[in-house]
């Protein structure tokens, strides 16, 4: 049972999205800081996303000042984004809830105390999200008034590492993480001590690796548990770019039992790695734990105009896991730790990886206008523009309210950037089942799957046309409910000064389903201005 992954180690490929990748407001310019303001005005025929017969027409004004900072030096790499989103509605539909304020923050730092041996990594996330996928979900939390939670996620991870015997390496790290899903759902504090070591793989045909992980997790309702796991693998290296390992692993938990009543046991483990060059890589890991199979896989390829990425995880995780496999975290759903610290750890320990589709955001064509987040998402700085078509697929934040979850999730994307055309297609699957329910827990399962397609065409040096479509299906057999959320968006953007962008567009939203699902339709037109001081 591995509640927290071991990025950068053999058998646990890294390459998770650093906070800010794909974020217009964190475009890789070192040592920059600036203020900005987004103002959006939207007219909707169903302002509060209510069911048929309860709709109200009206306008929604969003005012969002934001701050972005990037800093790079020999000792410190850091980036941060913060915005305060004030929402005002012209019609509350009798809910007495016209105005709302949401905060969104994304920050990550890698302090290289000693360049070759000791780093301290930190990450923070604060964002608004839907809490129940069967209520009135939306990609814009501000568009509806009753189904919104403020999610907080903080991580601190000192990391001690080094090299032995050629390219052999060792790592030890301590990870402390605090997660609060909001809406009176139990928060948690987790602590993990992890380590891994491997022999030199560059000059020999055989090698050895070992990794271990101990964790302790406590919830604010008094529930707590601890456990650990370890793997020892022998490796065969037929070429410099391909290696395969096999061995055995052990896992233990004081709360997770299998059908035979066991809470510990041994089992086989295996891993494979193929890295032919710096543009292509594939890594996969599998282990048979006493409670079942667990594993992960990562693939990436970057060509001249194309990018492809895949992340897969199957196993057990801490219940407070935002957006597992659905675009946030992406690999096991480990939130801030996976989304920032994990990637930087992987980079410093020699693991390779990239964000699926990340080259889209380093290409001037794809990052030239403010609406890129409408199509391609922006988690770290979920702003007015990204909120219109951001990464939230209607996922219920900790919907199962379970301290331990069985999860099976996958994200895959393929992107193309040409001289004028940019395209990004993404699919995801996220299955969760309660492994250890809280007393009084009401839901036992949540399966979600879906995809998105975004297209952007540059008309000239200052304007572009854009369109995007997303669909997310949510299903829970324990409450006999199914929901399907669809959104279609189109916009025209015009950069009228180097610091300001104006956009006009329209969107359609439709949610249908059975059971407890709120079914609604919405058609809206919007305009916004993004200005940087």
C-alpha positions in Angstrom: 0.0 0.0 0.0 1.7 3.2 -1.2 -0.3 6.2 -0.2 2.3 8.7 -1.5 4.4 7.9 -4.6 8.2 8.0 -4.8 8.9 10.3 -7.8 12.2 9.8 -9.5 12.8 6.3 -8.2 13.1 3.1 -10.1 9.7 1.7 -10.5 7.9 5.0 -10.0 8.4 7.2 -13.0 8.2 11.0 -12.5 7.4 13.6 -15.0 4.3 15.1 -13.4 3.1 18.6 -14.4 5.0 21.4 -12.5 2.6 24.1 -11.3 2.4 26.8 -14.0 3.0 24.6 -17.0 0.3 25.4 -19.4 -0.5 28.6 -17.5 -0.4 31.8 -19.5 0.6 33.6 -16.4 3.7 31.5 -15.8 5.3 31.7 -19.2 8.8 30.7 -18.4 10.4 34.1 -18.2 12.8 34.1 -15.3 12.8 36.8 -12.6 9.5 38.4 -13.6 6.7 39.8 -11.5 3.6 41.6 -12.7 0.1 42.6 -11.7 -2.9 42.1 -14.0 -6.7 42.5 -14.1 -9.3 40.4 -15.8 -12.8 41.6 -16.2 -15.5 39.4 -17.7 -19.1 40.0 -18.4 -21.4 37.1 -19.3 -25.1 36.9 -20.2 -26.8 33.6 -19.6 -30.2 32.2 -20.1 -29.7 30.0 -17.0 -27.5 32.1 -14.8 -27.6 29.7 -11.7 -27.6 26.5 -13.8 -31.0 25.3 -12.5 -33.2 22.5 -13.8 -35.9 23.1 -16.4 -38.6 25.4 -15.1 -36.4 27.1 -12.6 -34.0 29.0 -14.9 -33.4 32.7 -14.5 -31.8 34.9 -17.1 -29.2 37.4 -16.1 -25.7 38.8 -16.3 -22.6 37.8 -14.3 -19.7 40.2 -13.8 -16.4 38.7 -12.7 -13.5 41.0 -11.6 -10.2 39.3 -11.0 -7.0 41.0 -10.0 -4.0 38.7 -10.2 -0.3 38.5 -9.4 2.3 36.4 -11.2 5.9 35.9 -10.2 8.7 33.7 -11.6 12.2 33.6 -10.1 15.2 31.6 -11.2 18.7 31.6 -9.7 21.5 29.1 -9.2 20.0 28.2 -5.8 16.3 28.8 -6.2 13.6 28.1 -8.8 10.2 29.4 -7.8 6.9 30.5 -9.4 3.6 31.7 -8.0 0.2 32.8 -9.2 -2.6 34.3 -7.2 -5.9 35.8 -8.2 -9.0 37.0 -6.3 -12.2 36.4 -8.3 -15.2 38.5 -7.4 -18.5 37.3 -8.9 -21.6 39.5 -9.0 -24.9 38.3 -10.5 -27.8 40.5 -11.7 -30.4 37.8 -10.7 -30.0 35.4 -7.8 -33.2 33.6 -8.6 -34.4 34.0 -5.0 -31.4 32.3 -3.5 -30.0 35.4 -1.7 -26.6 34.6 -3.1 -25.8 37.2 -5.7 -22.2 37.7 -4.9 -19.3 35.3 -4.3 -15.5 35.6 -3.9 -13.1 32.8 -4.8 -9.4 32.6 -4.3 -7.0 30.8 -6.5 -3.3 30.2 -5.8 -0.6 28.0 -7.2 3.0 28.1 -6.0 6.1 25.9 -6.2 9.7 26.3 -5.2 12.8 24.2 -5.4 15.5 25.5 -3.0 18.9 24.0 -4.0 20.6 24.2 -0.6 23.3 22.1 -2.1 23.1 21.7 -5.8 24.3 18.1 -5.8 23.0 16.7 -2.5 20.2 18.6 -0.8 17.1 20.3 -2.1 14.0 21.6 -0.3 10.8 21.5 -2.4 7.5 23.2 -1.5 4.2 23.6 -3.2 0.8 25.2 -2.4 -2.6 25.1 -4.2 -5.8 26.9 -3.4 -8.6 26.7 -5.9 -12.4 26.6 -6.3 -13.9 23.3 -7.5 -17.2 21.6 -7.8 -18.0 19.3 -4.8 -20.5 16.9 -6.2 -20.6 15.8 -9.9 -24.3 15.0 -9.7 -25.3 18.5 -8.7 -25.2 21.5 -11.1 -21.5 21.1 -12.2 -19.8 23.5 -14.4 -16.3 24.3 -15.7 -16.9 27.8 -14.2 -17.3 27.5 -10.4 -18.6 31.1 -10.4 -21.4 30.1 -12.8 -23.4 28.3 -10.1 -23.9 29.0 -6.4 -24.5 25.8 -4.4 -21.8 23.3 -5.5 -18.5 25.0 -4.9 -15.7 24.1 -2.5 -12.4 25.9 -1.8 -9.6 23.3 -1.9 -6.3 23.8 -0.1 -3.2 21.7 -0.6 0.2 22.4 1.0 3.4 20.3 0.7 6.9 20.5 2.1 9.6 18.0 1.0 13.3 18.1 1.9 15.3 15.8 -0.4 18.8 14.4 0.2 20.3 12.6 -2.8 23.6 11.7 -4.4 25.4 9.5 -6.9 27.4 6.3 -6.5 29.6 4.3 -8.8 29.0 6.0 -12.2 25.4 6.8 -12.8 24.1 4.9 -9.7 22.1 7.1 -7.3 20.5 7.2 -3.9 17.6 9.4 -2.6 16.0 10.0 0.8 13.1 12.4 1.3 10.7 13.5 3.9 7.3 14.7 2.7 4.7 16.6 4.8 1.4 17.4 3.3 -1.8 19.2 4.4 -5.0 18.9 2.4 -8.4 20.5 3.2 -11.1 19.8 0.6 -13.4 22.4 2.2 -17.2 22.2 2.7 -16.7 20.6 6.1 -15.0 17.5 4.6 -12.3 16.1 6.9 -8.8 17.6 6.3 -5.7 15.4 6.6 -2.0 15.7 7.5 0.3 13.1 6.0 4.0 12.4 6.6 6.1 10.1 4.6 9.7 9.0 4.7 10.9 7.6 1.4 14.2 6.3 0.0 15.6 4.5 -3.0 18.9 3.4 -4.3 20.1 1.9 -7.6 23.4 0.7 -8.9 25.2 1.9 -12.0 23.2 1.2 -15.2 25.6 2.8 -17.7 28.5 0.3 -17.9 27.0 -3.1 -16.9 24.5 -5.5 -18.2 23.0 -6.2 -14.7 22.0 -4.0 -11.8 20.1 -3.7 -8.6 17.6 -1.2 -7.1 15.7 -0.9 -3.9 13.0 1.5 -2.6 11.1 1.9 0.6 8.3 4.1 1.9 6.8 4.7 5.3 3.7 6.9 5.8 1.5 8.2 8.6 -1.8 10.0 7.9 -4.1 11.7 10.3 -7.5 13.3 9.7 -9.1 16.0 11.7 -12.0 13.8 12.7 -9.6 11.6 14.7 -9.1 8.9 12.2 -5.4 7.9 11.5 -3.4 5.1 10.0 0.1 4.2 9.0 2.0 1.7 6.9 4.7 1.1 4.4 6.1 -0.8 1.4 9.4 -1.8 -0.1 10.7 -3.3 -3.4 13.9 -5.0 -4.4 14.5 -5.5 -8.1 17.3 -7.1 -10.2 17.8 -5.5 -13.6 18.9 -6.7 -17.0 20.2 -4.0 -19.3 20.6 -5.4 -22.9 21.2 -1.9 -24.3 22.0 1.5 -23.0 18.4 2.7 -23.7 16.4 -0.3 -22.5 16.2 -2.1 -19.2 13.9 -4.5 -17.4 13.7 -5.4 -13.7 12.1 -8.1 -11.6 12.0 -8.9 -7.9 9.8 -8.9 -4.9 8.0 -6.4 -2.7 6.5 -6.2 0.8 3.5 -4.0 1.9 1.8 -3.4 5.3 -1.1 -1.2 6.6 -2.8 -1.1 9.9 -6.2 -0.4 8.3 -6.2 -2.1 4.8 -7.1 -5.8 5.0 -7.6 -8.2 2.1 -10.3 -10.9 1.8 -8.3 -13.3 4.0 -8.0 -10.8 6.8 -4.4 -10.0 6.1 -2.9 -6.5 6.4 0.6 -7.3 5.1 2.4 -9.6 2.7 5.0 -10.3 0.1 4.5 -10.4 -3.7 6.4 -10.2 -7.0 7.3 -6.8 -8.6 8.6 -5.8 -12.1 9.5 -2.7 -14.0 10.6 -1.7 -17.5 12.2 1.5 -18.8 12.9 2.6 -22.4 14.5 6.0 -23.0 16.0 6.1 -26.5 16.6 9.9 -26.5 15.6 13.0 -24.7 12.4 13.3 -26.8 11.0 9.8 -26.1 10.5 7.7 -23.0 8.4 4.9 -21.6 8.4 3.6 -18.0 6.2 1.1 -16.3 6.0 -0.5 -12.9 3.9 -3.4 -11.5 3.6 -5.1 -8.1 1.3 -7.7 -6.6 0.5 -6.4 -3.1 -1.4 -8.5 -0.6 -4.5 -6.4 -1.3 -4.2 -6.6 -5.1 -2.2 -5.3 -8.1 -0.7 -1.9 -8.2 1.3 -0.1 -10.9 1.9 2.9 -13.0 3.1 3.8 -16.5 4.3 6.9 -18.3 5.0 7.5 -21.9 6.0 10.6 -23.8 7.1 11.6 -27.3 7.9 15.1 -28.7 8.4 15.6 -32.4 8.9 18.8 -34.4 5.2 19.8 -34.3 3.6 17.0 -32.2 3.6 16.0 -28.6 2.1 12.9 -27.0 1.9 12.0 -23.3 0.3 9.3 -21.2 0.1 8.8 -17.4 -1.5 5.8 -15.7 -1.8 4.7 -12.1 -3.6 1.8 -10.4 -3.4 1.1 -6.7 -4.2 2.8 -3.4 -4.1 6.4 -2.4 -5.0 8.8 0.4 -8.6 9.8 0.1 -7.9 13.5 -0.1 -6.8 13.4 -3.7 -8.0 16.2 -6.0 -8.6 15.5 -9.7 -7.0 12.0 -9.7 -6.3 11.4 -13.4 -8.6 14.2 -14.5 -6.1 16.8 -15.4 -4.8 18.0 -12.0 -2.0 15.9 -10.6 -2.5 13.5 -13.5 -0.4 10.7 -11.9 -2.2 8.9 -9.1 -4.0 12.1 -8.1 -1.5 13.2 -5.5 -2.3 16.9 -5.8 0.3 19.5 -4.9 3.0 16.9 -4.2 2.5 15.2 -7.6 1.9 18.4 -9.5 5.0 20.2 -8.5 7.5 18.7 -6.1 7.4 15.3 -7.8 8.3 16.8 -11.1 11.2 18.8 -9.7 12.4 15.8 -7.7 12.3 13.7 -10.8 14.4 16.2 -12.7 17.1 16.5 -10.1 17.5 12.7 -9.6 17.9 11.9 -13.2 14.3 10.8 -14.1 13.0 12.1 -17.3 9.5 13.2 -18.2 7.4 16.0 -19.6 3.9 17.3 -19.3 1.6 15.8 -22.0 1.3 18.6 -24.6 3.7 20.9 -22.8 5.4 22.1 -26.0 2.1 23.8 -26.8 2.8 26.2 -24.0 6.4 27.0 -25.0 5.5 27.7 -28.6 4.8 31.4 -29.2 1.9 30.5 -31.5 0.2 28.6 -28.7 0.8 31.0 -25.9 0.4 34.2 -27.7 -3.2 35.1 -26.7 -5.0 35.0 -23.3 -7.5 32.5 -24.4 -5.1 29.6 -24.5 -6.3 28.6 -21.1 -9.9 28.4 -22.4 -8.8 25.6 -24.6 -6.0 23.9 -22.9 -6.7 24.5 -19.2 -5.0 26.2 -16.3 -5.1 24.7 -12.8 -2.5 26.6 -10.9 -4.1 30.0 -11.8 -7.8 29.2 -12.3 -8.7 32.7 -13.5 -11.6 34.3 -15.2 -10.4 33.3 -18.7 -9.4 29.7 -17.7 -12.6 29.4 -15.7 -14.7 29.7 -18.8 -13.2 26.5 -20.0 -10.7 25.4 -17.4 -9.6 22.0 -16.2 -12.4 21.2 -13.8 -14.5 18.4 -15.4 -17.3 18.4 -12.8 -15.3 16.3 -10.4 -16.6 16.2 -6.8 -13.8 17.2 -4.4 -13.4 14.1 -2.2 -16.9 13.1 -3.1 -16.4 9.7 -1.4 -15.1 11.1 1.8 -13.0 8.0 2.4 -9.5 8.0 4.1 -8.2 5.3 1.7 -9.3 4.7 -1.9 -8.6 2.1 -4.6 -8.0 4.2 -7.7 -7.5 3.4 -11.4 -6.8 6.4 -13.5 -5.3 7.4 -16.9 -4.7 10.6 -18.8 -3.5 10.8 -22.4 -3.1 13.8 -24.7 -1.8 14.6 -28.2 -1.1 18.0 -29.4 -0.1 19.8 -32.6 1.3 23.3 -33.2 1.8 24.6 -36.7 2.5 28.1 -38.0 -1.1 29.2 -37.5 -2.9 26.1 -36.1 -2.8 24.7 -32.6 -4.7 21.6 -31.5 -4.8 19.6 -28.3 -6.9 16.5 -27.6 -7.1 14.9 -24.2 -8.9 11.8 -22.7 -9.0 10.7 -19.1 -10.4 7.9 -16.9 -10.7 8.0 -13.2 -12.2 5.2 -11.1 -12.4 5.4 -7.3 -13.7 2.9 -4.8 -13.8 3.2 -1.0 -11.1 0.9 0.5 -11.6 2.1 4.1 -14.8 4.1 4.6 -15.3 6.6 7.4 -18.1 5.7 9.8 -21.3 7.1 8.3 -19.8 7.5 4.8 -22.6 7.6 2.3 -20.9 6.9 -1.1 -18.7 4.0 -2.1 -17.7 4.6 -5.7 -17.2 7.2 -8.4 -16.2 6.5 -12.0 -15.4 9.3 -14.3 -14.2 9.4 -17.9 -14.2 11.9 -20.7 -12.2 14.0 -23.1 -11.7 17.4 -24.7 -10.6 18.9 -28.0 -9.3 22.4 -28.4 -8.5 24.2 -31.7 -6.9 27.6 -32.2 -6.3 29.3 -35.5 -4.2 32.4 -35.7 -5.7 34.9 -38.1 -2.9 37.4 -38.0 -0.3 38.7 -35.5 -2.9 40.1 -33.2 -6.0 37.9 -33.4 -7.2 34.3 -33.4 -10.3 32.2 -33.6 -10.8 29.4 -31.1 -13.1 26.5 -30.3 -13.3 23.8 -27.8 -15.5 20.9 -26.7 -15.4 18.8 -23.5 -17.4 15.9 -22.1 -17.3 14.3 -18.7 -19.3 11.3 -17.6 -19.7 10.5 -13.9 -21.3 7.3 -12.5 -21.8 6.0 -9.0 -23.6 2.7 -8.4 -23.8 3.2 -4.7 -26.3 6.1 -5.2 -27.6 4.8 -8.6 -26.7 8.0 -10.4 -25.2 9.0 -13.7 -24.3 12.4 -15.0 -23.0 13.7 -18.4 -21.6 17.2 -18.6 -21.0 18.7 -22.1 -19.6 22.1 -22.9 -18.9 23.8 -26.3 -17.0 27.1 -26.4 -16.0 29.4 -29.2 -14.2 32.8 -29.1 -12.4 35.5 -31.0 -9.4 37.2 -29.4 -7.7 40.4 -30.3 -4.6 41.8 -28.7 -5.0 45.5 -29.0 -1.9 46.4 -27.0 1.1 44.3 -26.1 -0.3 44.1 -22.5 -4.0 43.8 -23.2 -6.3 41.2 -24.9 -10.0 41.5 -25.7 -12.2 38.5 -26.3 -15.8 37.8 -27.3 -17.4 34.4 -27.4 -20.2 32.1 -26.6 -20.7 28.8 -24.8 -23.2 26.0 -24.4 -23.5 23.8 -21.4 -25.7 20.7 -21.0 -25.9 18.3 -18.1 -28.1 15.2 -18.3 -28.4 12.0 -16.3 -30.3 9.9 -13.9 -30.8 9.5 -10.1 -29.7 12.5 -8.1 -28.3 14.4 -11.1 -29.4 18.0 -11.7 -30.3 18.3 -15.4 -29.9 21.7 -17.0 -29.1 23.6 -20.2 -27.3 26.9 -20.6 -26.5 29.2 -23.5 -24.3 32.2 -22.8 -22.3 34.9 -24.5 -19.4 36.7 -22.9 -16.7 39.2 -23.3 -13.6 39.9 -21.3 -10.5 42.0 -21.1 -7.2 40.8 -19.7 -4.8 43.7 -18.9 -1.3 43.5 -17.4 0.1 46.5 -15.7 
